[in-house]
Amino acid sequence: MASNKKLVPEAKEALNQFKMQAANEVGVNLNQGYNGDLTARQAGSIGGQMVKKMVESYENSIKGSAK
């Protein structure tokens, strides 16, 4: 069963900032709070941008630790 429970509740604000940054980068305007008027394409582009940045960050950390 899926859950939206955050493993680290203290990270909520950082995740919101990360989401807003990703939305800005792909040209989607997000409001604080509810954004139910987004299209699936807009929501997917935000999520895709977030994943892309997380993968890049992980790859960079691997490169840094391989030295």
N, CA, C and O atoms as a CHARMM CRD file, in Angstrom:
* protein
*
  268
    1    1 MET  N      0.83500  -1.17400   0.00000 PROA 1      0.00000
    2    1 MET  CA     0.00000   0.00000   0.00000 PROA 1      0.00000
    3    1 MET  C      0.88600   1.24500   0.00000 PROA 1      0.00000
    4    1 MET  O      1.80400   1.35400   0.81300 PROA 1      0.00000
    5    2 ALA  N      0.61900   2.16000  -0.88900 PROA 2      0.00000
    6    2 ALA  CA     1.41800   3.38000  -1.02100 PROA 2      0.00000
    7    2 ALA  C      1.08800   4.36500   0.10100 PROA 2      0.00000
    8    2 ALA  O     -0.02000   4.38900   0.63700 PROA 2      0.00000
    9    3 SER  N      2.08600   5.16600   0.42800 PROA 3      0.00000
   10    3 SER  CA     1.89800   6.16400   1.47400 PROA 3      0.00000
   11    3 SER  C      2.66500   7.42600   1.10100 PROA 3      0.00000
   12    3 SER  O      3.76300   7.35700   0.54900 PROA 3      0.00000
   13    4 ASN  N      2.08400   8.56300   1.40500 PROA 4      0.00000
   14    4 ASN  CA     2.75700   9.83800   1.17500 PROA 4      0.00000
   15    4 ASN  C      3.44700  10.33400   2.43600 PROA 4      0.00000
   16    4 ASN  O      3.86100  11.49100   2.50700 PROA 4      0.00000
   17    5 LYS  N      3.57100   9.45800   3.43400 PROA 5      0.00000
   18    5 LYS  CA     4.20000   9.83500   4.69000 PROA 5      0.00000
   19    5 LYS  C      5.67800  10.12500   4.46100 PROA 5      0.00000
   20    5 LYS  O      6.40500   9.30600   3.90000 PROA 5      0.00000
   21    6 LYS  N      6.10800  11.29300   4.90000 PROA 6      0.00000
   22    6 LYS  CA     7.50400  11.68000   4.72600 PROA 6      0.00000
   23    6 LYS  C      8.36500  11.01000   5.77800 PROA 6      0.00000
   24    6 LYS  O      8.00500  10.96400   6.95400 PROA 6      0.00000
   25    7 LEU  N      9.50400  10.49000   5.34900 PROA 7      0.00000
   26    7 LEU  CA    10.41000   9.83300   6.27700 PROA 7      0.00000
   27    7 LEU  C     11.08800  10.83200   7.19800 PROA 7      0.00000
   28    7 LEU  O     11.38400  10.52000   8.35200 PROA 7      0.00000
   29    8 VAL  N     11.33500  12.03800   6.68700 PROA 8      0.00000
   30    8 VAL  CA    11.96700  13.08600   7.49100 PROA 8      0.00000
   31    8 VAL  C     11.06000  14.32700   7.42600 PROA 8      0.00000
   32    8 VAL  O     11.22600  15.16900   6.54300 PROA 8      0.00000
   33    9 PRO  N     10.11100  14.43700   8.35000 PROA 9      0.00000
   34    9 PRO  CA     9.16400  15.56100   8.29400 PROA 9      0.00000
   35    9 PRO  C      9.83600  16.92800   8.31100 PROA 9      0.00000
   36    9 PRO  O      9.28600  17.89200   7.77900 PROA 9      0.00000
   37   10 GLU  N     11.01600  17.02400   8.91100 PROA 10     0.00000
   38   10 GLU  CA    11.72000  18.30900   8.98300 PROA 10     0.00000
   39   10 GLU  C     12.16700  18.79100   7.60400 PROA 10     0.00000
   40   10 GLU  O     12.50000  19.96500   7.44100 PROA 10     0.00000
   41   11 ALA  N     12.17800  17.91300   6.62200 PROA 11     0.00000
   42   11 ALA  CA    12.63100  18.26900   5.27900 PROA 11     0.00000
   43   11 ALA  C     11.51300  18.85700   4.41700 PROA 11     0.00000
   44   11 ALA  O     11.73800  19.16200   3.24600 PROA 11     0.00000
   45   12 LYS  N     10.33000  19.01700   4.96800 PROA 12     0.00000
   46   12 LYS  CA     9.17900  19.47500   4.18400 PROA 12     0.00000
   47   12 LYS  C      9.43800  20.80300   3.47200 PROA 12     0.00000
   48   12 LYS  O      9.14400  20.93700   2.28400 PROA 12     0.00000
   49   13 GLU  N      9.97900  21.77100   4.18200 PROA 13     0.00000
   50   13 GLU  CA    10.22500  23.08800   3.57800 PROA 13     0.00000
   51   13 GLU  C     11.26800  23.00500   2.47400 PROA 13     0.00000
   52   13 GLU  O     11.12000  23.64700   1.43400 PROA 13     0.00000
   53   14 ALA  N     12.32100  22.22200   2.68800 PROA 14     0.00000
   54   14 ALA  CA    13.35100  22.06600   1.66000 PROA 14     0.00000
   55   14 ALA  C     12.77200  21.40000   0.41700 PROA 14     0.00000
   56   14 ALA  O     13.12300  21.77200  -0.70200 PROA 14     0.00000
   57   15 LEU  N     11.89000  20.42100   0.60000 PROA 15     0.00000
   58   15 LEU  CA    11.25000  19.76700  -0.54200 PROA 15     0.00000
   59   15 LEU  C     10.34700  20.73900  -1.29800 PROA 15     0.00000
   60   15 LEU  O     10.30400  20.72100  -2.52800 PROA 15     0.00000
   61   16 ASN  N      9.63300  21.57900  -0.56900 PROA 16     0.00000
   62   16 ASN  CA     8.77900  22.57600  -1.22000 PROA 16     0.00000
   63   16 ASN  C      9.61800  23.56600  -2.02900 PROA 16     0.00000
   64   16 ASN  O      9.23900  23.93100  -3.14100 PROA 16     0.00000
   65   17 GLN  N     10.73800  23.99500  -1.48700 PROA 17     0.00000
   66   17 GLN  CA    11.62500  24.91000  -2.21400 PROA 17     0.00000
   67   17 GLN  C     12.19100  24.23900  -3.46200 PROA 17     0.00000
   68   17 GLN  O     12.28200  24.85600  -4.52300 PROA 17     0.00000
   69   18 PHE  N     12.57000  22.96200  -3.32400 PROA 18     0.00000
   70   18 PHE  CA    13.10200  22.19200  -4.44900 PROA 18     0.00000
   71   18 PHE  C     12.04900  22.07600  -5.55000 PROA 18     0.00000
   72   18 PHE  O     12.36500  22.21900  -6.73100 PROA 18     0.00000
   73   19 LYS  N     10.79700  21.81700  -5.16400 PROA 19     0.00000
   74   19 LYS  CA     9.70200  21.71000  -6.12000 PROA 19     0.00000
   75   19 LYS  C      9.46500  23.04100  -6.82400 PROA 19     0.00000
   76   19 LYS  O      9.26500  23.07700  -8.03900 PROA 19     0.00000
   77   20 MET  N      9.48800  24.13200  -6.06900 PROA 20     0.00000
   78   20 MET  CA     9.27300  25.45600  -6.66100 PROA 20     0.00000
   79   20 MET  C     10.39400  25.80400  -7.64200 PROA 20     0.00000
   80   20 MET  O     10.14300  26.38000  -8.70000 PROA 20     0.00000
   81   21 GLN  N     11.63100  25.45100  -7.28400 PROA 21     0.00000
   82   21 GLN  CA    12.77300  25.70500  -8.15700 PROA 21     0.00000
   83   21 GLN  C     12.64000  24.90700  -9.44900 PROA 21     0.00000
   84   21 GLN  O     12.86000  25.44000 -10.53600 PROA 21     0.00000
   85   22 ALA  N     12.28100  23.62900  -9.33100 PROA 22     0.00000
   86   22 ALA  CA    12.11800  22.78600 -10.51900 PROA 22     0.00000
   87   22 ALA  C     10.99200  23.31200 -11.40000 PROA 22     0.00000
   88   22 ALA  O     11.12100  23.32400 -12.62400 PROA 22     0.00000
   89   23 ALA  N      9.89600  23.74400 -10.79700 PROA 23     0.00000
   90   23 ALA  CA     8.77600  24.29400 -11.56400 PROA 23     0.00000
   91   23 ALA  C      9.19800  25.55800 -12.30500 PROA 23     0.00000
   92   23 ALA  O      8.83000  25.75600 -13.46300 PROA 23     0.00000
   93   24 ASN  N      9.95500  26.39600 -11.64900 PROA 24     0.00000
   94   24 ASN  CA    10.44500  27.62400 -12.26600 PROA 24     0.00000
   95   24 ASN  C     11.34700  27.30600 -13.46100 PROA 24     0.00000
   96   24 ASN  O     11.28000  27.97700 -14.49100 PROA 24     0.00000
   97   25 GLU  N     12.18800  26.28000 -13.31800 PROA 25     0.00000
   98   25 GLU  CA    13.11400  25.91200 -14.38500 PROA 25     0.00000
   99   25 GLU  C     12.39400  25.39900 -15.63500 PROA 25     0.00000
  100   25 GLU  O     12.88100  25.58700 -16.74900 PROA 25     0.00000
  101   26 VAL  N     11.23900  24.75100 -15.45500 PROA 26     0.00000
  102   26 VAL  CA    10.50000  24.24300 -16.61700 PROA 26     0.00000
  103   26 VAL  C      9.38500  25.18600 -17.05300 PROA 26     0.00000
  104   26 VAL  O      8.62400  24.87400 -17.96900 PROA 26     0.00000
  105   27 GLY  N      9.28900  26.34600 -16.39100 PROA 27     0.00000
  106   27 GLY  CA     8.33600  27.37500 -16.81200 PROA 27     0.00000
  107   27 GLY  C      6.91300  27.17200 -16.34400 PROA 27     0.00000
  108   27 GLY  O      5.97800  27.63900 -16.99500 PROA 27     0.00000
  109   28 VAL  N      6.72400  26.48100 -15.22200 PROA 28     0.00000
  110   28 VAL  CA     5.38500  26.27800 -14.66600 PROA 28     0.00000
  111   28 VAL  C      5.25000  27.15200 -13.42400 PROA 28     0.00000
  112   28 VAL  O      6.10600  27.11500 -12.54100 PROA 28     0.00000
  113   29 ASN  N      4.18400  27.93100 -13.35600 PROA 29     0.00000
  114   29 ASN  CA     3.93800  28.78400 -12.20000 PROA 29     0.00000
  115   29 ASN  C      3.16600  28.00800 -11.14900 PROA 29     0.00000
  116   29 ASN  O      2.04000  27.57400 -11.39300 PROA 29     0.00000
  117   30 LEU  N      3.77200  27.83300  -9.97300 PROA 30     0.00000
  118   30 LEU  CA     3.10700  27.16600  -8.85700 PROA 30     0.00000
  119   30 LEU  C      2.67300  28.19600  -7.83700 PROA 30     0.00000
  120   30 LEU  O      3.34700  29.20400  -7.62500 PROA 30     0.00000
  121   31 ASN  N      1.53700  27.93000  -7.20500 PROA 31     0.00000
  122   31 ASN  CA     1.06100  28.75100  -6.09700 PROA 31     0.00000
  123   31 ASN  C      1.47200  28.07900  -4.79600 PROA 31     0.00000
  124   31 ASN  O      1.69700  26.86900  -4.76500 PROA 31     0.00000
  125   32 GLN  N      1.57100  28.84600  -3.73800 PROA 32     0.00000
  126   32 GLN  CA     1.77000  28.25300  -2.42300 PROA 32     0.00000
  127   32 GLN  C      0.48300  27.52100  -2.06900 PROA 32     0.00000
  128   32 GLN  O     -0.60700  28.07700  -2.19900 PROA 32     0.00000
  129   33 GLY  N      0.60600  26.29000  -1.62700 PROA 33     0.00000
  130   33 GLY  CA    -0.58100  25.52000  -1.25700 PROA 33     0.00000
  131   33 GLY  C     -1.09300  24.68600  -2.41200 PROA 33     0.00000
  132   33 GLY  O     -0.32200  23.99200  -3.07400 PROA 33     0.00000
  133   34 TYR  N     -2.38800  24.75000  -2.65300 PROA 34     0.00000
  134   34 TYR  CA    -3.07000  23.89000  -3.62000 PROA 34     0.00000
  135   34 TYR  C     -2.75100  24.26800  -5.06100 PROA 34     0.00000
  136   34 TYR  O     -2.81600  25.43900  -5.43500 PROA 34     0.00000
  137   35 ASN  N     -2.40500  23.25800  -5.87100 PROA 35     0.00000
  138   35 ASN  CA    -2.12900  23.46500  -7.29700 PROA 35     0.00000
  139   35 ASN  C     -2.87100  22.43900  -8.13600 PROA 35     0.00000
  140   35 ASN  O     -2.30900  21.88300  -9.07900 PROA 35     0.00000
  141   36 GLY  N     -4.12700  22.18500  -7.80000 PROA 36     0.00000
  142   36 GLY  CA    -4.92600  21.17200  -8.48300 PROA 36     0.00000
  143   36 GLY  C     -5.29600  21.52800  -9.90400 PROA 36     0.00000
  144   36 GLY  O     -5.83900  20.69200 -10.62600 PROA 36     0.00000
  145   37 ASP  N     -5.01500  22.74400 -10.32300 PROA 37     0.00000
  146   37 ASP  CA    -5.35300  23.14600 -11.68000 PROA 37     0.00000
  147   37 ASP  C     -4.24600  22.85500 -12.68400 PROA 37     0.00000
  148   37 ASP  O     -4.37000  23.21000 -13.85600 PROA 37     0.00000
  149   38 LEU  N     -3.16600  22.21500 -12.24600 PROA 38     0.00000
  150   38 LEU  CA    -2.07800  21.86200 -13.15600 PROA 38     0.00000
  151   38 LEU  C     -2.50900  20.74400 -14.09200 PROA 38     0.00000
  152   38 LEU  O     -3.27800  19.86100 -13.71200 PROA 38     0.00000
  153   39 THR  N     -2.00900  20.79100 -15.30500 PROA 39     0.00000
  154   39 THR  CA    -2.25200  19.68100 -16.22100 PROA 39     0.00000
  155   39 THR  C     -1.29200  18.55000 -15.86900 PROA 39     0.00000
  156   39 THR  O     -0.30100  18.75300 -15.16600 PROA 39     0.00000
  157   40 ALA  N     -1.60200  17.35900 -16.36800 PROA 40     0.00000
  158   40 ALA  CA    -0.71600  16.21400 -16.13400 PROA 40     0.00000
  159   40 ALA  C      0.65400  16.48100 -16.74400 PROA 40     0.00000
  160   40 ALA  O      1.67000  16.07800 -16.17800 PROA 40     0.00000
  161   41 ARG  N      0.69300  17.14200 -17.87100 PROA 41     0.00000
  162   41 ARG  CA     1.97000  17.46400 -18.52400 PROA 41     0.00000
  163   41 ARG  C      2.81000  18.39100 -17.64400 PROA 41     0.00000
  164   41 ARG  O      4.01400  18.18700 -17.48900 PROA 41     0.00000
  165   42 GLN  N      2.17100  19.40600 -17.07200 PROA 42     0.00000
  166   42 GLN  CA     2.90300  20.32900 -16.20400 PROA 42     0.00000
  167   42 GLN  C      3.42300  19.62200 -14.95500 PROA 42     0.00000
  168   42 GLN  O      4.58500  19.78700 -14.58300 PROA 42     0.00000
  169   43 ALA  N      2.57100  18.84300 -14.31400 PROA 43     0.00000
  170   43 ALA  CA     2.98400  18.12900 -13.10600 PROA 43     0.00000
  171   43 ALA  C      4.10300  17.14100 -13.43000 PROA 43     0.00000
  172   43 ALA  O      5.05400  17.00300 -12.66200 PROA 43     0.00000
  173   44 GLY  N      3.98900  16.45800 -14.56200 PROA 44     0.00000
  174   44 GLY  CA     5.02100  15.50500 -14.97100 PROA 44     0.00000
  175   44 GLY  C      6.34200  16.17900 -15.27000 PROA 44     0.00000
  176   44 GLY  O      7.40200  15.63400 -14.96300 PROA 44     0.00000
  177   45 SER  N      6.29100  17.36000 -15.86700 PROA 45     0.00000
  178   45 SER  CA     7.53600  18.05900 -16.17400 PROA 45     0.00000
  179   45 SER  C      8.23100  18.52500 -14.89400 PROA 45     0.00000
  180   45 SER  O      9.46000  18.53700 -14.82400 PROA 45     0.00000
  181   46 ILE  N      7.45700  18.90300 -13.89200 PROA 46     0.00000
  182   46 ILE  CA     8.04900  19.29400 -12.60800 PROA 46     0.00000
  183   46 ILE  C      8.69600  18.08100 -11.95300 PROA 46     0.00000
  184   46 ILE  O      9.84400  18.14700 -11.51500 PROA 46     0.00000
  185   47 GLY  N      7.96200  16.97600 -11.88500 PROA 47     0.00000
  186   47 GLY  CA     8.50400  15.76000 -11.29000 PROA 47     0.00000
  187   47 GLY  C      9.71900  15.24900 -12.04000 PROA 47     0.00000
  188   47 GLY  O     10.69200  14.81000 -11.42900 PROA 47     0.00000
  189   48 GLY  N      9.66500  15.30400 -13.35300 PROA 48     0.00000
  190   48 GLY  CA    10.80200  14.87100 -14.16300 PROA 48     0.00000
  191   48 GLY  C     12.03200  15.72300 -13.92100 PROA 48     0.00000
  192   48 GLY  O     13.14500  15.20100 -13.85400 PROA 48     0.00000
  193   49 GLN  N     11.84700  17.02100 -13.79100 PROA 49     0.00000
  194   49 GLN  CA    12.96400  17.92400 -13.51900 PROA 49     0.00000
  195   49 GLN  C     13.55900  17.63900 -12.14800 PROA 49     0.00000
  196   49 GLN  O     14.77700  17.68400 -11.97400 PROA 49     0.00000
  197   50 MET  N     12.69800  17.34600 -11.17200 PROA 50     0.00000
  198   50 MET  CA    13.18700  17.02700  -9.83000 PROA 50     0.00000
  199   50 MET  C     14.02800  15.75800  -9.85300 PROA 50     0.00000
  200   50 MET  O     15.10000  15.70700  -9.25000 PROA 50     0.00000
  201   51 VAL  N     13.54000  14.73300 -10.55000 PROA 51     0.00000
  202   51 VAL  CA    14.29100  13.47400 -10.64100 PROA 51     0.00000
  203   51 VAL  C     15.60700  13.69500 -11.36100 PROA 51     0.00000
  204   51 VAL  O     16.63800  13.17000 -10.94200 PROA 51     0.00000
  205   52 LYS  N     15.58600  14.46700 -12.43800 PROA 52     0.00000
  206   52 LYS  CA    16.81300  14.75000 -13.18600 PROA 52     0.00000
  207   52 LYS  C     17.86000  15.39400 -12.29000 PROA 52     0.00000
  208   52 LYS  O     19.02800  15.00800 -12.32300 PROA 52     0.00000
  209   53 LYS  N     17.44800  16.37500 -11.48800 PROA 53     0.00000
  210   53 LYS  CA    18.38400  17.06500 -10.59500 PROA 53     0.00000
  211   53 LYS  C     18.89100  16.13600  -9.48600 PROA 53     0.00000
  212   53 LYS  O     20.05400  16.22100  -9.09300 PROA 53     0.00000
  213   54 MET  N     18.01500  15.24400  -8.97600 PROA 54     0.00000
  214   54 MET  CA    18.44900  14.29700  -7.94900 PROA 54     0.00000
  215   54 MET  C     19.46700  13.30600  -8.50300 PROA 54     0.00000
  216   54 MET  O     20.44300  12.97500  -7.83000 PROA 54     0.00000
  217   55 VAL  N     19.24000  12.82900  -9.73700 PROA 55     0.00000
  218   55 VAL  CA    20.18400  11.90400 -10.36000 PROA 55     0.00000
  219   55 VAL  C     21.52000  12.60300 -10.60600 PROA 55     0.00000
  220   55 VAL  O     22.57500  12.02700 -10.33900 PROA 55     0.00000
  221   56 GLU  N     21.48900  13.83000 -11.10900 PROA 56     0.00000
  222   56 GLU  CA    22.71800  14.58700 -11.32700 PROA 56     0.00000
  223   56 GLU  C     23.49000  14.77100 -10.02800 PROA 56     0.00000
  224   56 GLU  O     24.71300  14.63100  -9.99900 PROA 56     0.00000
  225   57 SER  N     22.77100  15.08500  -8.95300 PROA 57     0.00000
  226   57 SER  CA    23.41200  15.27400  -7.65700 PROA 57     0.00000
  227   57 SER  C     24.06600  13.97600  -7.18300 PROA 57     0.00000
  228   57 SER  O     25.18700  13.99100  -6.67600 PROA 57     0.00000
  229   58 TYR  N     23.37200  12.86700  -7.34600 PROA 58     0.00000
  230   58 TYR  CA    23.92400  11.57900  -6.92600 PROA 58     0.00000
  231   58 TYR  C     25.14800  11.21000  -7.76100 PROA 58     0.00000
  232   58 TYR  O     26.15000  10.73900  -7.22400 PROA 58     0.00000
  233   59 GLU  N     25.06600  11.42400  -9.07700 PROA 59     0.00000
  234   59 GLU  CA    26.20600  11.12700  -9.94600 PROA 59     0.00000
  235   59 GLU  C     27.41200  11.97000  -9.56900 PROA 59     0.00000
  236   59 GLU  O     28.53800  11.47100  -9.55900 PROA 59     0.00000
  237   60 ASN  N     27.19000  13.24000  -9.25700 PROA 60     0.00000
  238   60 ASN  CA    28.28900  14.11500  -8.84900 PROA 60     0.00000
  239   60 ASN  C     28.90000  13.66600  -7.52200 PROA 60     0.00000
  240   60 ASN  O     30.11100  13.76000  -7.32600 PROA 60     0.00000
  241   61 SER  N     28.05500  13.17600  -6.61600 PROA 61     0.00000
  242   61 SER  CA    28.59300  12.70200  -5.32900 PROA 61     0.00000
  243   61 SER  C     29.41300  11.43300  -5.52700 PROA 61     0.00000
  244   61 SER  O     30.39900  11.21700  -4.82200 PROA 61     0.00000
  245   62 ILE  N     29.02100  10.60100  -6.46900 PROA 62     0.00000
  246   62 ILE  CA    29.80100   9.38400  -6.76200 PROA 62     0.00000
  247   62 ILE  C     31.14200   9.76300  -7.36400 PROA 62     0.00000
  248   62 ILE  O     32.17700   9.20800  -6.99200 PROA 62     0.00000
  249   63 LYS  N     31.12400  10.70400  -8.28900 PROA 63     0.00000
  250   63 LYS  CA    32.36800  11.16900  -8.90000 PROA 63     0.00000
  251   63 LYS  C     33.31400  11.73700  -7.85300 PROA 63     0.00000
  252   63 LYS  O     34.52200  11.50500  -7.90000 PROA 63     0.00000
  253   64 GLY  N     32.75300  12.48100  -6.91100 PROA 64     0.00000
  254   64 GLY  CA    33.55300  13.09600  -5.86000 PROA 64     0.00000
  255   64 GLY  C     34.14700  12.08200  -4.90900 PROA 64     0.00000
  256   64 GLY  O     35.25800  12.27900  -4.41800 PROA 64     0.00000
  257   65 SER  N     33.44000  11.00800  -4.63800 PROA 65     0.00000
  258   65 SER  CA    33.95600  10.00600  -3.70000 PROA 65     0.00000
  259   65 SER  C     34.88000   9.00800  -4.37700 PROA 65     0.00000
  260   65 SER  O     35.57900   8.26200  -3.69200 PROA 65     0.00000
  261   66 ALA  N     34.90000   8.97500  -5.71000 PROA 66     0.00000
  262   66 ALA  CA    35.76100   8.03600  -6.43700 PROA 66     0.00000
  263   66 ALA  C     37.19200   8.55000  -6.55000 PROA 66     0.00000
  264   66 ALA  O     38.07800   7.80300  -6.96400 PROA 66     0.00000
  265   67 LYS  N     37.43200   9.79000  -6.19600 PROA 67     0.00000
  266   67 LYS  CA    38.77100  10.37500  -6.32500 PROA 67     0.00000
  267   67 LYS  C     39.69500   9.92200  -5.25300 PROA 67     0.00000
  268   67 LYS  O     40.85700  10.32900  -5.22800 PROA 67     0.00000
